[in-house]
Amino acid sequence: MVAAGSGEVFIGDISVRKKPQEALRKVGSIFEAPAFYDYMSGLG
């Protein structure tokens, strides 16, 4: 996790700094290992 240096983040009306677990209950995410797929390209 990266610590905030300054500022504030809200998810809805919930402060991530003051109530992180409550705020993060509103967020869904999937963590993957970043990688390039050899069989795909950006060429069209």
N, CA, C and O of each residue as an XYZ file, in Angstrom:
176
protein
N       0.846     -1.179      0.000
C       0.000      0.000      0.000
C       0.890      1.241      0.000
O       1.965      1.246      0.599
N       0.441      2.265     -0.662
C       1.170      3.526     -0.738
C       0.525      4.514      0.226
O      -0.692      4.700      0.214
N       1.340      5.142      1.054
C       0.817      6.118      2.013
C       0.627      7.471      1.336
O       1.436      7.885      0.506
N      -0.452      8.150      1.703
C      -0.726      9.478      1.156
C       0.206     10.506      1.785
O       0.466     10.467      2.988
N       0.705     11.423      0.965
C       1.536     12.503      1.476
C       0.705     13.689      1.932
O       1.050     14.368      2.900
N      -0.388     13.931      1.229
C      -1.276     15.034      1.580
C      -2.589     14.857      0.832
O      -2.718     13.973     -0.015
N      -3.546     15.691      1.147
C      -4.821     15.673      0.450
C      -5.814     14.713      1.082
O      -5.568     14.153      2.150
N      -6.935     14.534      0.408
C      -8.016     13.707      0.925
C      -8.722     13.047     -0.242
O      -8.836     13.636     -1.317
N      -9.194     11.833     -0.037
C      -9.945     11.086     -1.045
C     -11.262     10.661     -0.415
O     -11.301     10.210      0.730
N     -12.337     10.810     -1.176
C     -13.652     10.381     -0.720
C     -14.214      9.389     -1.721
O     -14.073      9.560     -2.932
N     -14.846      8.359     -1.206
C     -15.624      7.435     -2.034
C     -17.052      7.633     -1.566
O     -17.418      7.268     -0.449
N     -17.854      8.223     -2.448
C     -19.156      8.694     -2.008
C     -18.907      9.851     -1.064
O     -18.205     10.799     -1.417
N     -19.458      9.791      0.106
C     -19.210     10.827      1.121
C     -18.299     10.311      2.228
O     -18.217     10.920      3.295
N     -17.609      9.191      1.987
C     -16.807      8.556      3.031
C     -15.332      8.869      2.823
O     -14.795      8.646      1.738
N     -14.680      9.382      3.850
C     -13.263      9.711      3.800
C     -12.437      8.427      3.849
O     -12.586      7.622      4.768
N     -11.571      8.239      2.861
C     -10.694      7.070      2.829
C      -9.663      7.161      3.943
O      -9.256      6.138      4.495
N      -9.245      8.351      4.273
C      -8.255      8.539      5.337
C      -8.851      8.257      6.717
O      -8.206      7.630      7.557
N     -10.089      8.723      6.952
C     -10.693      8.589      8.282
C     -11.402      7.252      8.491
O     -11.406      6.720      9.601
N     -12.003      6.706      7.426
C     -12.759      5.448      7.533
C     -12.396      4.535      6.360
O     -13.253      4.250      5.524
N     -11.143      4.070      6.281
C     -10.697      3.319      5.109
C     -11.484      2.035      4.842
O     -11.813      1.756      3.689
N     -11.791      1.259      5.860
C     -12.500      0.004      5.619
C     -13.922      0.245      5.132
O     -14.404     -0.460      4.246
N     -14.585      1.223      5.697
C     -15.944      1.551      5.263
C     -15.942      2.054      3.819
O     -16.806      1.674      3.029
N     -14.987      2.895      3.478
C     -14.902      3.437      2.118
C     -14.588      2.332      1.112
O     -15.199      2.275      0.045
N     -13.647      1.463      1.443
C     -13.224      0.435      0.492
C     -14.269     -0.661      0.293
O     -14.181     -1.420     -0.673
N     -15.248     -0.760      1.180
C     -16.357     -1.693      0.958
C     -17.182     -1.299     -0.260
O     -17.917     -2.119     -0.810
N     -17.061     -0.048     -0.678
C     -17.818      0.457     -1.831
C     -17.088      0.220     -3.150
O     -17.623      0.533     -4.213
N     -15.860     -0.335     -3.098
C     -15.019     -0.478     -4.287
C     -14.790     -1.952     -4.588
O     -14.560     -2.749     -3.678
N     -14.853     -2.312     -5.860
C     -14.502     -3.666     -6.280
C     -13.268     -3.606     -7.146
O     -13.095     -2.668     -7.925
N     -12.409     -4.596     -7.018
C     -11.209     -4.629     -7.849
C     -10.710     -6.053     -8.004
O     -11.016     -6.930     -7.197
N      -9.942     -6.263     -9.049
C      -9.285     -7.539     -9.301
C      -7.823     -7.238     -9.543
O      -7.487     -6.428    -10.407
N      -6.958     -7.877     -8.794
C      -5.528     -7.672     -8.967
C      -4.986     -8.743     -9.898
O      -5.256     -9.930     -9.715
N      -4.228     -8.326    -10.887
C      -3.592     -9.236    -11.822
C      -2.128     -8.882    -11.923
O      -1.721     -7.771    -11.582
N      -1.349     -9.813    -12.383
C       0.061     -9.533    -12.658
C       0.126     -8.804    -13.998
O      -0.294     -9.360    -15.013
N       0.641     -7.574    -14.027
C       0.714     -6.860    -15.299
C       1.658     -7.581    -16.258
O       2.769     -7.962    -15.889
N       1.201     -7.757    -17.477
C       2.015     -8.457    -18.474
C       1.531     -8.091    -19.868
O       0.399     -7.642    -20.048
N       2.387     -8.283    -20.834
C       1.997     -8.127    -22.238
C       1.654     -9.503    -22.775
O       2.310    -10.490    -22.441
N       0.636     -9.566    -23.601
C       0.243    -10.821    -24.222
C       0.892    -10.897    -25.596
O       0.620    -10.065    -26.463
N       1.749    -11.894    -25.796
C       2.486    -12.023    -27.061
C       1.561    -12.214    -28.259
O       1.909    -11.813    -29.370
N       0.401    -12.811    -28.058
C      -0.503    -13.100    -29.171
C      -1.392    -11.904    -29.513
O      -2.189    -11.987    -30.447
N      -1.275    -10.807    -28.790
C      -2.072     -9.607    -29.084
C      -1.149     -8.460    -29.458
O      -0.013     -8.383    -28.990
N      -1.649     -7.572    -30.306
C      -0.861     -6.404    -30.672
C      -1.774     -5.187    -30.772
O      -2.999     -5.306    -30.766
N      -1.164     -4.038    -30.861
C      -1.908     -2.804    -31.036
C      -2.129     -2.453    -32.497
O      -2.747     -1.437    -32.815
N      -1.624     -3.295    -33.378
C      -1.770     -3.041    -34.816
C      -3.170     -3.402    -35.281
O      -3.739     -4.412    -34.865
N      -3.713     -2.565    -36.146
C      -5.074     -2.849    -36.618
C      -5.128     -3.217    -38.064
O      -6.207     -3.481    -38.594
